[in-house]
């Protein structure tokens, strides 16, 4: 089944090569545009509505703006429990050090498979209602062989972008036996994970007694690479540290957080812009009262930047990519166009994919509509539910609606 999506007031393709588009700031903008998609497989045609080919059916979006569906490349969605009291404590001055993760580990271990499955699907549905399509999901709240295998197996039911995060924190039962836990992560746990995961990640943070040192992180990442998994790193969240440069050295696809960067870190990321993406998570800074990284300085230095929610129960329980974009513009210095690029093609690059986060022939048919005339409204109207993933199987949008002005 093919669908002609028409009535598009502004189409941000994010395709730098599209003929006839406005390529200012790399958005590949078209006005009065249309897109033809094969509903299940790919984009078939992009261009002005006046030249659109025929299709099996037609969807008129009533003058709305259309953008590529957001790519949320860093989430922790397989968990049970609640840490709202921890959030409230931070708002009154308690510092975050990673220790609260153990609370979620305990609750997740107690939950049944079906309880976790329902919670996971509810969170994914919530993200898609806000315009996200491809979502990366990490484990990390089981921290036993069976617990991590279960989380990865459940995550695989909703996404192909599954990340093994056995190296999240050292669980309390191994607090005095860190070496044994690293051995567990790189041995039996990794053996159980490799069937389900595409990636391996580690929380490299010497400023937290709960996370992993640079050498421990290296051991975990090298074991994952030997097992055929791609590399990701939690780095430089709580203070300057080895995470960024370790990620660059090992050619990790992404190093995430990057809250505290030295000049050498920025230089390393710029030199590795073709291989390692700096994924920024401004919802975490918002939720922990931490300083925001200077995203504009990273872009100006030539670093490839992505944005993601880091949706998790402790440091950012938000599933909203539009909220992340608004924060990136308001607090991290990105222009609205740069933030949109980071939330789409930048995040896709962090997953080493070119078939998502862009509207071009051959790409996946993920389209997000905005109840607004322009992508600028994502940052201009923070907190307003403007974005939604276009469900081609659902009844048409309000075809008779006057175009937004």
Phi, psi and omega in degrees: 000128176251147182231131171267115176264115186230183184071024182275116179292307176229128178247114175263102185277335188060019180259107182294343186257002186289123179294140175082359181270158173276114185260016175300128182061018171075020183271342182058056187278138168232149175242153186050055190252172176213159178222138172248129181232146162276115194309323188264343194237304191199165171283133183255332184200144176220135178170193180291144183300328182295341182249011186293137176283170178287157177214172182294327178210169186230136173237119178260122183265011167065038177083004178292158168282149177231135179229165171298146175302141179297148174249112181263100193264012177206103176218159176232080192262348183265090181203162171236166176096179188218135179233035181295329178293325176296318177299314180299321179296321178296324180293344177252012170119354179287129183282150176270133178225010180091353185291334182292344180303326181299330177297316179291322178302314181298315181293322181291320178298328182280339184283151177280165176304314185292322177299315179294321180298315180296314180298317180298312182294325177297319181291319177296317177300319179299319179295318182291330175293344179251016170101000179272149179236286177282127185229127172276139180229130180258156165273204175119357178245015173256305175058024164232166179301309181293321182293320178288320177299319180297314181298317180292320179297317178293318179300322182295341177289340184243348182200154171273345183268079185251133184238128175278116180239051173299331175273052179276297171216166173278118182293158188302327183289347178247015187304324180260008182224054186301317182300322180295323180291319176301319177298322178294316180298316185275354180248257185301322182294314178297322178300322178283333185280327193297336179292330188253335192261149170263331188233161167235143183226162177209144177270094181268103188206089181293348178279357177239130177291346185268338185264201191242144177287171178301317181289322176297318179297319178300315180301316181294315182294318180294325176294318178297318179297319178297333179274000176094010180267147172286159188253139172222156183219133162276117184217146171058040179277311187265346179178173176301145182190189186275356189301312183297311184288331173295317179299316180295315181301319183269006180057041174298148180292330184205144168238125194246144186099284178053038182287323183240103184241139172269170175301320179296324177297314180298316178300319180295317179295320179296319180293335182254024188298338179278346184239322187240121180265141172269108180265118183261144188230071188296339175297332178290315177299320177299318187274348181242002183056039177265162177292144177278139173292157180272090183293324179300319179297323178296313179299315181297330180280352180096012179283139172280123187244137173239158172238142177210167184277328193055037181304119182201165187282347187255310189248355173189087180270061176231138179253013192259108172293324174301322176297318179298317178299316180298318177296319181297325178284314185286321190249341186243003171085005178283148169286162176304323179292317179297321179293319178296319177299317182295329181276355182234275184292327177294314179294324176298319178298326179292342174259007181053051179227142177244003183261004179226164179074013183208150176249096178213160179302129180096345179283166175296148186276045179272111180239139176240130177263150176242132174283064185193161182276351188207154174298338181301334183290343177300320177268332183290330183235065183297141178084355180265131185283076183275327191264140172207142177292130181284115179268105185290345179268351182276166174304153182302155171294180184290086186299331184274356183296140174291145179303141176300144179234000000 
